[in-house]
Amino acid sequence: MAGLFLSLEGIDGSGKSTQGRLLAETLRQRGHRVTLTREPGGSPGAEEIRRLVLEGATDRWSPETEILLFTAARRDHLEKTIRPALARGEIVITDRFADSTRIFQGITRGDLARVVDRLHALMIGVEPDLTLLFDIDPALGLARAQARAGAELRFEDMGLAFQQKARAGFLALADRHARFRVIDASGDPETVAARVEAAVAPHLPRP
């Protein structure tokens, strides 16, 4: 895979989706070819699974079932979108990847980290070249997320304690892997975007 694979992670309401769009626009203006995508989703099959896991009651699925659903969506996303774009030499920016499953299903509602890692190794086997972790106070992030209109609020409805545990999990994960860069997600979008550009710049291929 010849391109650059970049993932954006963080708790709900951390602003990573906005920053993904801003980064993609900036890189395209500088002559880079960019695929901006998301998880769950990013391919027709994965988008169908997205509706299953992000809508409905908080107890709609067990964590174990969610792991299988997210992994199925990720496999289709990898086959149909990520690998082809990287093979074309593009920069792939994905709003969430496997680290979200490691946190939201692996540790926040049980001790399933080994299950997530084993299934990832078996069915995905790919890690991003660079991961930006957007770090924000969970109370602020949850307030932002709940203010958004739409039906995809299943994980936000799990409450503040869930988001606090997820934030701690993401920060611990970042401490263990050199591919992470922790971005202070507080402040206006332009300020955060400048932090993102500074973190990404050393890793960019020549346009």
N, C-alpha and C positions, 0 to 999 in steps of 0.2 A: 504494500500500500504506500504509494509515493507521496501523497499529499500530507497535510497536517490535520490531525484529529484532535479537536478541542471540545471539551465538555464543560458545561456550566452547571454548578450544583448549589444547593442552599435550601433553607427551609422555605415554606410557603410565604409569599409576600416579600422576599428578599430583593426583588427587582431584577433577577437574572434574565427573565424573558425580554424586558425592555433593553437591558444591556446587550443581549444577544443581537437584537435588531440593530442597535446603534453600531455595534462592532462590525456586523456584516456590511452595513452601509459604508462605514469608513474604509474597510478593506477593499471593497469594490471600487470606491473612488480612487484608491491607490493602485489599481490595476490587478488586484488578485481575483481569482475565480473562487466564489464562495457558495457553499450549500448550507443554508440555515434550516435546521430541522428540530424535531422535538420528540420527547418521550413522556408517556407512552404515545406512540404515533409515529409519524414520519414516513409511512408507507400506507397504501390503502388498507391492507389487512390489519396493521397495527392501529390505525385510526379507529377501526371497528372495535378492537379490544379496549381502546381508550375510554369509550363510552361506558363500557361494562365496569371498569375499575374506578372511574372518577365520579360517577353519578350514583345516586341512591343512598340508602341508609348506611351508617358507619359499620354496622354488623352484617352487611350484605355478603362479604366474603371473609373467610378466615385468612390469617397471614400466610398459611401454607398454600392455599388456593391462589392468593394474590401473587406469590412468588412464581407459580407456574404461568399465570396469565401474563405477568410483566415479562417473563423470560421468553414466552412465545412471541409477544409483540416485539421484543428487542431482536430476536432472531430474524424476523421478517424485515424489520427496519435495517438491520445489518446487511442482509442479502440484497434488498431492493434499492436501498438509498446510500448507505454509508460506504460500503466497499466500492460500488461503481464510481462514486464521486472521488474517493481517494485514488482510485486507479487512473482517473483522469487528471490527477495532480492538483485537485482542488483543496481548499481549506474547508473542512467540515466543522461546523459549529452546531452542537446538539444541546438543546435545553433539556438537561438530565440524561443520564446513562446509568450504568450498573451501580454506581455509588448510591444512587437514590434507593435502589432495591436493598442494598446492604444496610442502609439506615432505616428506611420506613418499614420494611418487612423483616429485616434481619435482627434488629435490636430493640426497636421502640415498643413492640408488643409481644416480646418473647425472646428466647435465646435461639435464634434460627440462623445465626451468621454462618455457621459451617454449611448448612443446607444451601444457602444462597451462593456461597463460594464454590461449592461442588457443582451445582447446576450451571453456574457461570462458566466454570472451566470446561464442562462437558459440552455446552451448547453455544457459548459465545466466544470465549478464548481471546478476547481483544480488550485492551485497555486504551484509553485516550493517551495521546502524546503529552497533553497538558490539560489540567483540570483547574478551573477557577471556582473557588468556593466563596460565594457571596454571604458574608457574615453580618447578621443584624440582630438586634434585640428581639427575642421571640414575641413579646407583647406587641411591638410595633409591626412586625411582619404579619402577625395574625390579624391585626386591625386592618392593615392594607389589603390582605387577601380576602377578608370577609366583606370589604367594601366593594369588591368587584361584583358586577352583575354576572349571572349565569348559573348553570346547574352543576358545574364541576367543583363542588365544595365538600366532597366526602371527607377528605383528609383534614381540611380546615375545621370541620365539625367535630373532629376528635379532641379539640380543645388546646388550651395553652400548655398544659403539662406535657402533652404529646410533642408539641413544637419545641419545648425546652429540651426534652430528651433527644429529639432529632438534632438540634443544634450541637449539643454536647457530643453526640455521635459523629457528626460531620467533622468537628474540630479534632477529635481524636484520630479519625481516619486521615485527616490532612497531616497530622504529626507523623504518621507512619509511612507516608508515601511521598517521594521526592517530586512527583509530577504535579502536586498541588501548589497553588498560589492562593493565599487567603486575601480576599478583597474586602476592605471596609465598605459595606453597602449603605452606610448612613450618608446623608447629604443629598443634594439635588442630582438629577440624572447626569448632567454634564460633568460634575465633579467626580462621580463614580466612573463615568466613561473614561476620564483621563487616567484614573488608576488602572482600569482594565487595559488600556492601550499600552501603558508602561510595562505591565506584566507580560503582555503578549508579544511585544515588539522583538525581544531577543530570539524568539522561536519562529518567526515568520520566514518562509522561503522567499526568494527573490521573485517579484511579480513578473 
